[in-house]
Amino acid sequence: MSTASPLRTWRTPIIGKHGAAAANHPMATQAGLDILRAGGNAIDAAVAISLTLGVVEPHMSGLGGDGFYHLWHNGKAEVINGCGFAPATATPEEYAGGMDTTGPRSVSVPGSLGGIATMHARHGRLPWAQLCQPAIAQARQGFGASPHYVNFVRDNRPRFDPVADELYRAPETAWPVVQEMLAQTLEEIAADGAETFYRGKLARRIGGNGTLITEADLARYEPEIQAPIAITYKGWQISQTPPNSTGFATLQMLKLLERYDLASLSPADRVHIMVEAKKRAFLDRERYGADPRFETVPVEMLLSDANIDRHFAKINLHHAAELSLLDPPQEADTTYFAVIDADGNAVSAIQSLNSAFGSGCMAGDTGILLNNRMAYWHLADSHPNRLAPFKRVRHTMNAPMIHKDGKLLAVLGTPGADNQVQVNFQVIAALLEDNDNPQQAVERPRWTSSQPGQGANWPHAGDGTLTIETGFGEDILTNLERRGHRLTRVPPLGGPCAMNVIALTDWGMRIAGSDPRRDGWSGAY
């Protein structure tokens, strides 16, 4: 990755020697940097960022949601799977009329808090209670609503219950959003840890509230420690969060791209090939993406040369394929953050309520907004992502890292449901193939492909179009249309997702980039 390129950006990369953080809200980034300066490591900073995001970006994540936490600590990698599961009474028969997409019956057991608590217990340096203080302060003092936040409230207010409607209203930019109930809950968590959420006093106030979640469901939850999955791409190692994450789809796309001589291809060829690679990978995502505790997810086969060769042989350089995911059987809104400390430890983290403001329902008087993750389930008997009690739903969330020769090069990621893996794919290609610095890679024009049936939420729709920013130039867009791509044009920086990237140079500097498409910001010192 280069530190110089002719590609101009709206923002400059943020550079520092001792540590860097990048999150989808400036106050969360600041919380992470403050913890690093106070002597915390990347894991400590990640806890503070995670909790603060749940306060200042309540439409994206929080205590009522899920998360994946991909760690690089003392030269070793691991993933903390902080995903909850379907409640004990959540059966296909219970939802015979279709999955609830909002409201109390759309809520699954939250796992994010358990995930970050496990991460801290294993590798944290500062006291847990200290890491909760930035979130408590933001909840009690209030944050100013950004224009993006105001728009999210306007678009999603019909799903709010009365408590959420009063709490999150923001009629104009800079409106103060104060969450006193959540501040009190966070103080309880600061004193008693995550245990109170799952098996203590707080659990008794979360269970019920019109949801299918019981105290027994919460008590049953434990995060899982997993090994990342990885491939080698032209000498770089790309690692990802394993199933029930569908991060393997990004790895498949990269292995397909590796089979082409990109230097000999036109810009339109490159976009076309990458889109077609995405379509092929999503066929496998639909066929196999599931909870490996319940279903067989053949990751080794999916990433094998034989499987990649089979897909490669079916990509036509001149024509776009129509690949529906509806037959045979084959996720929405989230937040991402990254942090690297002075010792080179890092966290690539993604967490979500699913849709904006999740279910729209509060957990009683706790100030906790609950997810609507149940909307991701399938009901067909033969589908690997079929609903079952205690099963974890298939997640679009994924949190990649890049290494070379055993050294960390970059952490990156984005919210964006089905768009996540394909935008991560494009940014990784920009970093490695174009020598972009993180800010350049983030601001490059992007595309996202929607295949029929790929939609995350029930009823799993998709319109078969290619949403693409006009920053690619009209010549490339017209060329793609001639190949059969049905384009939805959006303005420069008007596409989906909100990418954050932090890279390490060979001489020890951290370079951070953040996406101007939303409220994210990076910082370093």
ABEGO torsion letter per residue (X at the ends): XBABBABBBABBBBBBAABBBBBABAAAAAAAAAAAAAGBBAAAAAAAAAAAAAAABAAABEAABBBBBBBBBGGBBBBBBABBBBBAABBAAAAAAEBBABEAAABBBBAAAAAAAAAAAAABABBAAAAAAAAAAAAAAEBBBBAAAAAAAAAAAAABBAAAAAAABBABBGBBBBBAAAAAAAAAAAAAEAAAAAABAAAAAABEGGBABBAAAAAABBBBBBBBBBBBBGGBBBBBBBOABAAAAAAAAAAAAAABBAAABBAAAAAAAAAAAAAAAAAAAAAABBBAAABBBBAAAAABAAAAAAAAAABBAABBBBBBAAOBBXXXBBBBBBBBBAAGBBBBBBBBAEBBGEAGBBBEAAGBBBBAAAAABBABAABAABBBBGBBBBBABBBBBBBBGGBBABBBEBBGEAAAAAAAAAAAAAAAAAGBBAAAAAABBBBBBBBBGABABOAGBBAGBBBBBAAAEAAAAAAAAAAGBBBBBBBBGABBEBBBBBBBBAAGBBBBBBBAABABBBBBX
